[in-house]
Amino acid sequence: MKGELKMDVNDYLPLRDVVFNTLRQAILRGEMEPGERLMEIQLADKLGVSRTPIREAIRKLELEGLVIMIPRKGAEVAHITEKDMRDVLEVRAALLRSLQQHLHAAMLLRANRRA
C-alpha cells in the first residue's frame, strides 16, 4: 500500500461507511494496487478502528467489484480493466439521465398542481 490511509470522519455517517469510503477512494486512486491483500488487522490499526467496520467495508467493496474474496486466503484488491471502468461509467451515466428525467417530471407535476 502506498502511503498512509487518511480517514475523513463524518459525524453523520456510520463508521463502517466512513471506512468503506476511505478504502474505496484508496483503491480508485491507486493507493492500493490490484492484487494487494487486504489484511483486517493491519487496516484496523492504520485507521484506528476495530476489525468489524473493516470487515463490513470489505464486504461492500466486494459487492462493488473492487475487492475479490479468495477462499482460505482473504480479500484482495480486484484487477479493474479499462473496459470495466467504461461499463461502470456507462451505467452511472444512464442512472443519472434516468434520475434527471424523474426529477424533471416531478417538478412539472408539482408546478401543474400549484397552477
C-alpha positions as CSV (number, residue, x, y, z in Angstrom):
1,M,0.0,0.0,0.0
2,K,1.4,3.4,-1.0
3,G,1.5,6.0,1.7
4,E,-0.9,6.3,4.7
5,L,-4.6,6.0,4.6
6,K,-6.4,9.1,5.7
7,M,-9.9,8.6,7.1
8,D,-12.3,11.6,6.7
9,V,-14.6,11.1,9.7
10,N,-18.1,12.3,9.0
11,D,-20.2,12.7,12.1
12,Y,-23.4,11.8,10.2
13,L,-22.2,8.5,8.7
14,P,-21.8,5.2,10.4
15,L,-18.2,4.2,11.0
16,R,-18.5,1.3,8.5
17,D,-19.4,3.8,5.8
18,V,-16.5,6.1,6.6
19,V,-14.2,3.1,6.4
20,F,-15.8,1.9,3.2
21,N,-15.4,5.3,1.6
22,T,-11.8,5.6,2.7
23,L,-10.8,2.2,1.3
24,R,-12.9,2.7,-1.9
25,Q,-11.1,6.0,-2.6
26,A,-7.7,4.5,-1.9
27,I,-8.4,1.7,-4.4
28,L,-9.8,4.1,-7.0
29,R,-6.8,6.5,-6.6
30,G,-4.4,3.6,-7.0
31,E,-3.1,3.8,-3.4
32,M,-4.0,0.2,-3.1
33,E,-2.8,-1.8,-6.0
34,P,-4.6,-4.7,-7.9
35,G,-3.8,-8.0,-6.2
36,E,-2.8,-6.3,-2.9
37,R,-4.2,-8.3,0.1
38,L,-6.4,-6.5,2.5
39,M,-5.4,-7.6,6.0
40,E,-8.1,-6.7,8.5
41,I,-5.8,-6.3,11.5
42,Q,-3.3,-4.0,9.6
43,L,-6.1,-1.9,8.1
44,A,-7.8,-1.6,11.5
45,D,-4.5,-0.4,13.1
46,K,-3.9,2.1,10.3
47,L,-7.4,3.6,10.5
48,G,-7.6,3.3,14.3
49,V,-10.8,1.3,14.3
50,S,-11.8,-2.3,15.2
51,R,-11.9,-5.1,12.7
52,T,-15.7,-5.1,12.5
53,P,-16.1,-2.0,10.3
54,I,-13.1,-3.1,8.2
55,R,-14.9,-6.5,7.6
56,E,-18.1,-4.8,6.7
57,A,-16.4,-2.3,4.3
58,I,-14.6,-5.2,2.6
59,R,-17.9,-7.0,2.0
60,K,-19.4,-3.8,0.5
61,L,-16.3,-3.4,-1.7
62,E,-16.7,-6.9,-2.9
63,L,-20.3,-6.2,-3.9
64,E,-19.0,-3.2,-5.9
65,G,-16.4,-5.4,-7.6
66,L,-13.4,-3.5,-6.2
67,V,-12.4,-6.4,-4.0
68,I,-12.4,-10.2,-4.5
69,M,-12.6,-12.8,-1.8
70,I,-10.3,-15.8,-2.2
71,P,-11.2,-18.9,-0.2
72,R,-8.8,-19.6,2.7
73,K,-6.7,-16.6,1.6
74,G,-8.8,-13.5,2.3
75,A,-9.6,-10.3,0.4
76,E,-7.5,-8.6,-2.3
77,V,-8.0,-5.6,-4.5
78,A,-9.6,-6.6,-7.8
79,H,-7.9,-6.0,-11.1
80,I,-10.0,-3.4,-12.9
81,T,-9.7,-3.2,-16.6
82,E,-10.4,-0.1,-18.8
83,K,-13.5,-1.9,-20.1
84,D,-14.7,-2.4,-16.5
85,M,-14.4,1.3,-15.9
86,R,-16.2,2.2,-19.1
87,D,-19.0,-0.2,-18.2
88,V,-19.4,1.4,-14.7
89,L,-19.3,4.9,-16.2
90,E,-21.9,3.9,-18.8
91,V,-24.2,2.6,-16.1
92,R,-23.7,5.6,-14.0
93,A,-24.5,7.9,-16.9
94,A,-27.7,6.0,-17.6
95,L,-28.8,6.2,-14.0
96,L,-28.1,9.9,-13.9
97,R,-30.1,10.5,-17.1
98,S,-33.0,8.5,-15.6
99,L,-32.8,10.4,-12.3
100,Q,-32.8,13.7,-14.2
101,Q,-35.9,12.7,-16.1
102,H,-37.7,11.7,-13.0
103,L,-36.8,14.9,-11.2
104,H,-37.9,16.9,-14.2
105,A,-41.3,15.1,-14.3
106,A,-41.8,15.6,-10.6
107,M,-41.1,19.3,-10.9
108,L,-43.6,19.6,-13.8
109,L,-46.2,17.7,-11.8
110,R,-45.7,20.0,-8.8
111,A,-45.8,23.1,-10.9
112,N,-49.1,21.9,-12.5
113,R,-50.6,21.2,-9.1
114,R,-49.9,24.8,-8.0
115,A,-51.4,26.4,-11.1
